[in-house]
Amino acid sequence: MGGTLCGRRVALVHEDAFFGAYLADVIAANGATIVGVVALASEGTALLDHDPPPCVLVLSTGVRDHDAVARVAVARQVAMLVVQPARPRGGSSPHLAACPPVLTMPFAGFQVVDALLRLLASRGTDAVALRGSPLWNR
């Protein structure tokens, strides 16, 4: 694959370890640096406390207390891609409502990569994400 996410730091919070690892593999194959794949909200907020924080967070609404992770992501100004089960449980979070896009199962890894690229482009983070990369000076 072509490294389309080169230089971007991505964190994943997903309740399904197998699916989280699958998404991490596909995202990494497209050039991103995976800062962590975790299943608990407390671990997700810890990933967002890195300095610098990840460029983008992939957050599943299937994670218990996912809203806590979303609050920290919004506070740290981390872009968020929300993924949700086909039958979401519970009500809508005000933190998640303000940060589309949302992908609903079923979806494939390439669709997540495409959504990440569109999300980053809409936020104008292309150059910002690459500043720490060796590719920046090429």
KOLKOLZA-179710 format. One record per atom (N, C-alpha, C): residue in one letter; atom name; x, y, z. Coordinates in steps of 0.05 Angstrom, whole numbers, plus 5000, padded with zeros to 4 digits. Layout:
  code  site     X     Y     Z
     A    CA     X     Y     Z
...
//
This chain:
  code  site     X     Y     Z
     M     N  5017  4976  5000
     M    CA  5000  5000  5000
     M     C  5017  5025  5000
     G     N  5005  5048  4994
     G    CA  5021  5071  4987
     G     C  5029  5090  5008
     G     N  5024  5085  5034
     G    CA  5033  5104  5054
     G     C  5018  5130  5054
     T     N  4992  5129  5050
     T    CA  4976  5154  5047
     T     C  4973  5168  5074
     L     N  4977  5154  5096
     L    CA  4974  5167  5123
     L     C  5001  5172  5135
     C     N  5022  5173  5119
     C    CA  5049  5175  5128
     C     C  5053  5199  5147
     G     N  5064  5193  5171
     G    CA  5070  5214  5190
     G     C  5047  5220  5210
     R     N  5024  5207  5206
     R    CA  5002  5212  5225
     R     C  5003  5192  5248
     R     N  4999  5202  5272
     R    CA  4998  5185  5296
     R     C  4969  5179  5302
     V     N  4962  5153  5303
     V    CA  4935  5145  5306
     V     C  4932  5127  5331
     A     N  4912  5133  5347
     A    CA  4905  5117  5370
     A     C  4878  5103  5364
     L     N  4875  5078  5373
     L    CA  4850  5064  5369
     L     C  4839  5054  5396
     V     N  4813  5059  5401
     V    CA  4800  5049  5424
     V     C  4776  5033  5414
     H     N  4778  5007  5417
     H    CA  4757  4988  5407
     H     C  4754  4965  5426
     E     N  4729  4958  5431
     E    CA  4724  4937  5451
     E     C  4731  4909  5441
     D     N  4734  4905  5415
     D    CA  4740  4879  5403
     D     C  4770  4879  5396
     A     N  4786  4864  5411
     A    CA  4815  4863  5407
     A     C  4822  4854  5378
     F     N  4808  4835  5368
     F    CA  4814  4825  5341
     F     C  4808  4847  5320
     F     N  4785  4860  5322
     F    CA  4778  4880  5302
     F     C  4796  4905  5306
     G     N  4802  4912  5331
     G    CA  4821  4934  5335
     G     C  4848  4929  5323
     A     N  4858  4904  5326
     A    CA  4884  4897  5314
     A     C  4882  4898  5283
     Y     N  4860  4889  5272
     Y    CA  4856  4889  5243
     Y     C  4857  4918  5233
     L     N  4842  4936  5246
     L    CA  4842  4964  5238
     L     C  4870  4976  5240
     A     N  4884  4970  5262
     A    CA  4911  4980  5266
     A     C  4930  4971  5244
     D     N  4927  4945  5236
     D    CA  4944  4935  5214
     D     C  4939  4949  5188
     V     N  4914  4954  5181
     V    CA  4907  4967  5156
     V     C  4916  4996  5157
     I     N  4911  5010  5179
     I    CA  4919  5038  5181
     I     C  4950  5040  5180
     A     N  4964  5022  5194
     A    CA  4993  5023  5193
     A     C  5004  5016  5165
     A     N  4991  4998  5151
     A    CA  4999  4991  5124
     A     C  4996  5015  5105
     N     N  4980  5035  5113
     N    CA  4977  5059  5097
     N     C  4995  5082  5108
     G     N  5015  5075  5124
     G    CA  5036  5093  5132
     G     C  5033  5107  5159
     A     N  5011  5103  5173
     A    CA  5008  5116  5199
     A     C  5025  5102  5220
     T     N  5030  5117  5241
     T    CA  5043  5106  5265
     T     C  5021  5101  5285
     I     N  5018  5076  5294
     I    CA  4998  5069  5314
     I     C  5010  5073  5341
     V     N  4998  5091  5357
     V    CA  5008  5097  5384
     V     C  4996  5078  5404
     G     N  4975  5064  5397
     G    CA  4964  5044  5415
     G     C  4937  5035  5406
     V     N  4931  5009  5413
     V    CA  4905  4997  5408
     V     C  4895  4987  5435
     V     N  4875  4998  5446
     V    CA  4865  4991  5473
     V     C  4835  4986  5473
     A     N  4826  4973  5494
     A    CA  4797  4966  5496
     A     C  4782  4980  5518
     L     N  4797  4993  5536
     L    CA  4784  5006  5559
     L     C  4785  5037  5556
     A     N  4765  5050  5566
     A    CA  4764  5079  5565
     A     C  4787  5092  5580
     S     N  4794  5080  5602
     S    CA  4817  5092  5618
     S     C  4843  5090  5602
     E     N  4847  5068  5588
     E    CA  4871  5065  5571
     E     C  4870  5084  5547
     G     N  4846  5089  5537
     G    CA  4843  5108  5515
     G     C  4850  5136  5523
     T     N  4841  5144  5547
     T    CA  4848  5171  5556
     T     C  4878  5173  5561
     A     N  4890  5152  5570
     A    CA  4919  5152  5574
     A     C  4934  5156  5548
     L     N  4924  5143  5526
     L    CA  4937  5147  5500
     L     C  4935  5176  5491
     L     N  4914  5189  5498
     L    CA  4911  5218  5491
     L     C  4928  5236  5507
     D     N  4939  5226  5529
     D    CA  4956  5243  5546
     D     C  4985  5243  5537
     H     N  4991  5228  5515
     H    CA  5018  5230  5504
     H     C  5024  5259  5495
     D     N  5049  5266  5495
     D    CA  5057  5292  5486
     D     C  5077  5289  5463
     P     N  5071  5294  5439
     P    CA  5045  5305  5430
     P     C  5024  5283  5429
     P     N  4999  5292  5430
     P    CA  4977  5272  5428
     P     C  4975  5261  5400
     P     N  4961  5239  5396
     P    CA  4958  5229  5369
     P     C  4944  5250  5351
     C     N  4948  5247  5326
     C    CA  4935  5265  5306
     C     C  4906  5259  5304
     V     N  4899  5233  5307
     V    CA  4871  5225  5304
     V     C  4866  5201  5322
     L     N  4841  5199  5331
     L    CA  4831  5177  5348
     L     C  4809  5163  5333
     V     N  4811  5136  5332
     V    CA  4789  5119  5322
     V     C  4776  5108  5347
     L     N  4751  5116  5352
     L    CA  4737  5109  5377
     L     C  4712  5094  5371
     S     N  4709  5071  5384
     S    CA  4684  5055  5381
     S     C  4665  5062  5403
     T     N  4639  5065  5395
     T    CA  4619  5070  5415
     T     C  4611  5045  5430
     G     N  4623  5023  5422
     G    CA  4619  4998  5437
     G     C  4636  4996  5463
     V     N  4655  5014  5466
     V    CA  4672  5015  5490
     V     C  4656  5027  5512
     R     N  4656  5014  5535
     R    CA  4642  5024  5558
     R     C  4655  5051  5566
     D     N  4639  5071  5571
     D    CA  4647  5098  5578
     D     C  4664  5112  5556
     H     N  4656  5106  5531
     H    CA  4670  5118  5509
     H     C  4668  5149  5510
     D     N  4646  5159  5522
     D    CA  4643  5188  5524
     D     C  4666  5201  5539
     A     N  4677  5188  5559
     A    CA  4700  5199  5574
     A     C  4724  5203  5555
     V     N  4728  5184  5537
     V    CA  4750  5186  5518
     V     C  4744  5209  5498
     A     N  4719  5211  5489
     A    CA  4712  5232  5471
     A     C  4716  5259  5483
     R     N  4709  5262  5509
     R    CA  4713  5288  5523
     R     C  4742  5296  5522
     V     N  4760  5277  5528
     V    CA  4789  5283  5529
     V     C  4799  5290  5501
     A     N  4789  5275  5481
     A    CA  4797  5280  5453
     A     C  4789  5308  5444
     V     N  4765  5316  5451
     V    CA  4755  5343  5444
     V     C  4772  5364  5459
     A     N  4778  5360  5484
     A    CA  4794  5379  5500
     A     C  4822  5381  5489
     R     N  4833  5359  5479
     R    CA  4861  5359  5468
     R     C  4861  5367  5438
     Q     N  4838  5371  5427
     Q    CA  4835  5378  5398
     Q     C  4846  5356  5380
     V     N  4840  5331  5387
     V    CA  4848  5308  5371
     V     C  4824  5302  5353
     A     N  4830  5299  5327
     A    CA  4809  5291  5308
     A     C  4799  5264  5315
     M     N  4773  5259  5311
     M    CA  4761  5234  5319
     M     C  4745  5222  5297
     L     N  4749  5196  5292
     L    CA  4733  5180  5274
     L     C  4718  5161  5292
     V     N  4692  5162  5292
     V    CA  4675  5145  5309
     V     C  4665  5122  5293
     V     N  4669  5098  5305
     V    CA  4658  5074  5293
     V     C  4638  5062  5313
     Q     N  4616  5050  5302
     Q    CA  4596  5040  5320
     Q     C  4585  5013  5310
     P     N  4574  4997  5329
     P    CA  4562  4972  5321
     P     C  4537  4978  5304
     A     N  4528  4957  5290
     A    CA  4504  4960  5273
     A     C  4480  4968  5289
     R     N  4479  4959  5314
     R    CA  4457  4967  5332
     R     C  4469  4981  5356
     P     N  4473  5007  5353
     P    CA  4485  5022  5375
     P     C  4468  5021  5400
     R     N  4481  5020  5423
     R    CA  4466  5020  5448
     R     C  4468  5047  5462
     G     N  4448  5053  5477
     G    CA  4449  5078  5492
     G     C  4443  5103  5475
     G     N  4442  5126  5488
     G    CA  4436  5151  5474
     G     C  4461  5163  5461
     S     N  4456  5184  5447
     S    CA  4477  5198  5433
     S     C  4493  5216  5452
     S     N  4519  5216  5450
     S    CA  4536  5232  5467
     S     C  4539  5260  5454
     P     N  4538  5281  5470
     P    CA  4542  5308  5459
     P     C  4570  5312  5447
     H     N  4590  5298  5458
     H    CA  4617  5300  5448
     H     C  4620  5286  5421
     L     N  4605  5264  5418
     L    CA  4607  5250  5392
     L     C  4590  5263  5371
     A     N  4569  5275  5379
     A    CA  4551  5288  5359
     A     C  4565  5310  5344
     A     N  4584  5323  5357
     A    CA  4598  5346  5345
     A     C  4621  5337  5328
     C     N  4627  5312  5326
     C    CA  4651  5304  5311
     C     C  4646  5281  5292
     P     N  4631  5287  5270
     P    CA  4630  5266  5250
     P     C  4657  5263  5237
     P     N  4663  5243  5222
     P    CA  4646  5223  5211
     P     C  4641  5199  5231
     V     N  4620  5185  5225
     V    CA  4614  5160  5240
     V     C  4611  5138  5220
     L     N  4625  5116  5225
     L    CA  4622  5092  5208
     L     C  4607  5071  5224
     T     N  4587  5059  5212
     T    CA  4571  5039  5225
     T     C  4578  5012  5213
     M     N  4581  4992  5230
     M    CA  4587  4965  5221
     M     C  4565  4956  5202
     P     N  4570  4940  5182
     P    CA  4597  4930  5175
     P     C  4612  4950  5157
     F     N  4638  4950  5161
     F    CA  4656  4966  5144
     F     C  4683  4952  5143
     A     N  4699  4959  5124
     A    CA  4725  4947  5120
     A     C  4747  4967  5127
     G     N  4771  4957  5130
     G    CA  4793  4974  5138
     G     C  4798  4996  5118
     F     N  4795  4990  5092
     F    CA  4800  5011  5072
     F     C  4781  5034  5075
     Q     N  4756  5028  5084
     Q    CA  4737  5049  5088
     Q     C  4745  5067  5112
     V     N  4757  5055  5132
     V    CA  4767  5071  5154
     V     C  4790  5089  5145
     V     N  4808  5078  5129
     V    CA  4830  5094  5118
     V     C  4819  5118  5102
     D     N  4800  5112  5085
     D    CA  4788  5133  5068
     D     C  4775  5154  5086
     A     N  4761  5146  5107
     A    CA  4748  5165  5125
     A     C  4769  5181  5140
     L     N  4791  5169  5148
     L    CA  4812  5183  5162
     L     C  4824  5204  5143
     L     N  4829  5197  5119
     L    CA  4841  5217  5099
     L     C  4822  5240  5095
     R     N  4796  5235  5092
     R    CA  4777  5257  5089
     R     C  4775  5274  5114
     L     N  4776  5261  5137
     L    CA  4775  5276  5163
     L     C  4799  5294  5166
     L     N  4822  5284  5160
     L    CA  4847  5300  5163
     L     C  4848  5322  5143
     A     N  4839  5317  5118
     A    CA  4838  5337  5098
     A     C  4819  5360  5105
     S     N  4796  5352  5117
     S    CA  4777  5373  5125
     S     C  4787  5390  5148
     R     N  4805  5380  5163
     R    CA  4816  5395  5186
     R     C  4842  5410  5178
     G     N  4851  5405  5153
     G    CA  4876  5419  5144
     G     C  4900  5410  5160
     T     N  4901  5384  5167
     T    CA  4924  5374  5183
     T     C  4945  5360  5166
     D     N  4944  5361  5140
     D    CA  4963  5347  5124
     D     C  4992  5356  5131
     A     N  4998  5381  5129
     A    CA  5025  5391  5134
     A     C  5032  5389  5164
     V     N  5013  5395  5181
     V    CA  5018  5394  5210
     V     C  5026  5366  5218
     A     N  5012  5345  5207
     A    CA  5018  5318  5215
     A     C  5046  5309  5206
     L     N  5056  5321  5185
     L    CA  5082  5312  5175
     L     C  5106  5327  5187
     R     N  5101  5348  5202
     R    CA  5124  5364  5212
     R     C  5144  5348  5227
     G     N  5136  5329  5243
     G    CA  5155  5313  5258
     G     C  5167  5290  5242
     S     N  5158  5287  5218
     S    CA  5167  5264  5201
     S     C  5192  5271  5186
     P     N  5209  5251  5181
     P    CA  5232  5256  5164
     P     C  5224  5264  5135
     L     N  5199  5258  5128
     L    CA  5190  5266  5101
     L     C  5185  5296  5098
     W     N  5183  5309  5121
     W    CA  5176  5338  5120
     W     C  5197  5354  5105
     N     N  5222  5347  5108
     N    CA  5244  5362  5096
     N     C  5252  5354  5068
     R     N  5238  5335  5057
     R    CA  5244  5325  5030
     R     C  5234  5343  5009
//
